[in-house]
Each structure stands twice: as structure tokens, then as C-alpha cells.
Amino acid sequence: MKLYSEPLSDFSELGHQGIFKATLNAHGLYNTFQFVLRLSPAVHRKLASMPSGIVSSDRVDLAGMRAFSIYLHETVHWWQHIGSTYGLMMSMTYPAQAHANNVHLKGLVAQIGFKKSIRTLAETLPGDGADTPGGLANIIVNNHFDMESFRALTVNPFSAEKLVRNPLFESVGHSYDIAYGNFIALMSSVSDRAFRIIPPPEAWCEPFRELREKKVEGYYYGSPVTLHPVGAHEIFEGQARMAQLQYLHFATGGQLDMKVAKDERMLNGVYGDAFYRFLELSELEEPSSIDHPTIALFLLICDIAINPGSGFPFPLVRYETFIHDINPGTRFVYLCTVARLKCPEVRDSIRHYSRKEYEEVSQTLCDAIVEESPLQIAKEFSQWIKEPEFQPLMAEHESFRFQKSNLAARVLFSHFLDFTLDKGKRPEFFCWPGAWMAGDRASNDAMKLFERHSALFVDKEDDDGIFPRLVSGRIESDVQETFDYFYANNIIFDLTRQWITEPGPFKFRYQWLSQKDSSEDMQRFAERSFESAYGVVLSKVSVLNE
């Protein structure tokens, strides 16, 4: 069975940039910072030629199965970012880096004018007070760096050595504290502004200060940094690839087994790193079939690993273990280990991909690591949605007609909350989608659930630009307006990032948004968006010598 004509490769150099690809020659990809799912023209054409809904394998050829498996792979990446607590935090990094520094950036401009880069100002101006230019520049750069550190340390731990040598780096605990606090503050700003429901990050200040003063490892300047050799990048790609393989296995009536997958190099590099680490830590043998309890357990452990509940949605109570409790790589290693040492019965428990199996095994594993299960987390969010603070946001999500203030956060957070409602009802589908979208378990209800939570923004076969996905019940003009404002926000985030960190003039790298508009049109759009956010004209920036 020949599925791919191109070899697969390790994309470890791309993970920290937020790019997740299904294959080497980019048959599909999901971009974290652009929030867009892309498919190659060939995949688009094949998907368009296939019957709608779930169909039997005798009506879809191998090329059609392959095309849909790529679409599923990239959709799983979208779910990881919009449907898990860790993924939501990572998706919030880009908006939060601009949101957290908005007032500081405006204050700096008011004092010394519009200058670039802020990093250079922080290095050259004396920082003798929070209200001085040097002090403001330092606050801006440190806020940005702490959130950057959170993403780098959790997505790709191999970046840690270079990161911890940076003089801006204080500790893992400090970076995680600042990052999580800003992410939660941004989500509160579009829903529960008074923190009546959302646990307030301010409650963490004193406990983290005490940890720092007591020199608890991970929480003070110069502390050793202990990280596991598995990050969110490996978990994300391993989970997406194994879901893709399950779909192909059941769609082909079992013809795709592990030997074929390995012969086709579908588990090479980053696509198999987490899986083989799981086998090593759990001391399980590699199965010959993809329809096997070992594969099912791996996918469930990935699901639990990327869904921490400490600090969000539940109050933070174990401060000393916070940096381990919210790190997907650490959680993954712990879960694999406890599956061997504390609850070996789970290693052979999942055979039917059922809700009952999901609930029982996930609860057993989470009890072993003293953490809330994904279903407990989903239940908590379902209670949030019932509260009056969240009703306006969810009404905006339903109509896709959003208030303009912090629009990107509104779109992402509301979609996350809606996703968790369905995950609470059908966790087995989102954990093992390949098993529920092909073979005997396949149904049109499964396809409807898949389509309901497909990516919001996609490309098209004949256009490298991106477009909003139209959903029944929403007015097209509302969807288009939200799309336009969302990507105006996205451009502001990128230009803010450049302003803070990059030397030289601003760069207008936005042709990916639209192939129909000229580069000059895109630049003018970017300039208008930036001026509306900060009240300054990009062309009048004073670029400092680096």
C-alpha cells in the first residue's frame, strides 16, 4: 500500500515558529500565529471530488482516503490549539504580547516619540523607574520575553539551553507566572472582567514570591532548569499523525498496519518521537496493528497532557509544582510512567474507543498524577458558559458578530468554550477521531461534529490567500467583517512584535493574507490598522542604530 510519494521529515526547527505540517512537501499545514489551516491544491481538488458525508470505503479510492487523512491531520492541529487548555494559552501568546504592553507602548511614545526597536531602547536607556523611558522599555521587553519563554520552553524544550543564557531570563516559574497571568487577564477582559468566575492571577503573587525567596528550584534567578526531552511540538505532531493513521487503518479495512506506516516513514522524526518515547516509558511493545489498545492509550495520554487544569479553569493551589503541572511535556512523561508503575491495568483497557473507556482510563491516570481529568475540565467550562458574564461572548460566537475590542481574543476564547461543550458530550470522538470517522463506527453525526469544529480560516485550491469558512445560520457579511477585523488584529500583533524585538525598518510580510491585493494595498491596510491601535504613523518611526 503506497500512500506517499514524498519522504517525511523532522520539522523540529519549525515547531517553535508555530508551523505544523502533515508532510514534507506541505500537503497541509496549520500555522499557530496566522490561525489558518492550509491544504495543497491537489488535496483540495481530491476532497472536492469526493461524496459528502461519511461514505463506505468502496466509494472512495486510496487517493481520496489519503487526502481526507491530511485534512484530518491538520484539523487535529486546529483542535489542539482551540480545544485544549494548553493550546488555547499558546494561541493567546501572540494577542497577549500586544495586549499586555499596549499602555506601556503608548506611554513610551508619549515620552520620547515613536522609536524602534524597544529592545535597543531597553539596552541603552537607564531604567531607574517604571515611569521613565528606560523603565517602560524594560517592562515592555521583559513582558514580551517572558511570554516568548513560556512558548519556547513548552513547545520545544531543546531551545532551553540558549534561552536560559539570555540575561532577560529569570526562571521558569517567573516566565510561566507572567505568561499565564497575561493570558488569563486577556480572556477575562472579554468575559468575566471582575474575575467572579475566572480564578484571578493576582492571588498567585505572594505564594510565588515566597517560593522565590525560599530558593525553590525553578522559581528563582539562576535556578537550574529541568525539562523533559518531549515538548508540545512532538506531542501535537504525534497525536495528529496517529489520528491520521487510525483513519487510514479503518478506512482501508485494516490494510494499513504499523509495518506499512513505518515503511512509508510516517512515524519518522517528529511524527514518531512522542510515540516511541511513550513506548519506552510505559515499557509497552510496539503493536503490529493500529487498532490496538496501545495506540488508543497513547492518544488518550496526549489528550490529557495538553489539558492541564491548574490555574485555568481551576484555582491554583499547588504552587510549587505549577511549572510541572501545566507543561505538556512533563505531564506526558509523568502519565507514561504512572501507566507502568501505578495503574498498569490501563495499558490494555481501551478496545472499543468508547466514552466509558475514555472516562474511566482518563480518571484513573489523572488520579495517579493528582490532576483534574479533561472531562472535569470540560464540565467546569460548561458551568462557566451558563453564567451571565459569559452570555454576551457566546451570543457573539453564535452569530459571529463580535465586538471590536480585543476581537481576536473574543473569537478564540468563545470558540474554545463552544468546543469544550461538545468535547464534554463526545470526548471519545475528539480523542480517537480516526476510529469514529471510518469503518463500522463512522456516521454522518460524526462528520457533522467534525465539520462543526473545522478550522475557522482556510485557503482555497486556486488562491494562496485565506478565507473565512462559512457556517450555516451565520450572515455572510458578519462573517466577513469579523474575518477582516481578526486579521487586522493579527497584523497589529506582528507589527508590535517587530516594534519590540526586530532591528531595522518595519517589514510588511502579509501577502499570505490575500493574493488579490497588491503588496502596496496590504501595506496601506497594515499602516491603517497599526495607527488605529497606537495613534502613530508607521512611516514616521525613528529607527535606531542597533
Buried (B, 14 or more C-beta within 10 A) or exposed (E): EEBBEEEBBBBBEBBBEBBBBBBBBEBBBBBBBBBBBBBBBBBBEBBEEBEEEBBEBEEBEBBBBBBBBBBBBBBBBBBBBBBBBBBBBBBBBBBBBBBBBBEBBBBBBEEBEBBBBBBBBBBEBEBEEEEBBBBBBBBBBBBBBBBBBBBBBBBBBBBBEEBBEEEBBBBBBBBBBBBBBBBBBBBBBBBBEEBEBBBBBEEBEEBBEEBBEEEBBBBBEEBEBEBBEBBBBBBBBBBBBBBBBBBBBBBBEEEBBBEBBEEBBBBBBBBBBBBEBBBEBBEBEEBEEBBBBBBBBBBBBBBBBBBBBBBBBBEBEEBBBBBBBBBBBBBBBBBBBBBBEBBEEBBEBBEEBEBEBBBBBBBBBBBBBEBBBBBBBBBBBBEBBEEEBBEBBBEBBEEBBBEEEBBBBBBBBBBBBBBBEBBBEBBBBBBBBBBBBBBEBBEEEBBEBBBEBBBBBBBBBEEEBBBBBEEEEBEEEBBBBBBBBBBBBBBBBBBBBBBBBBEEEBEBEBEBBBBEBEEEEBBEBBBBBBBEBBEBEBEEBEEBEE
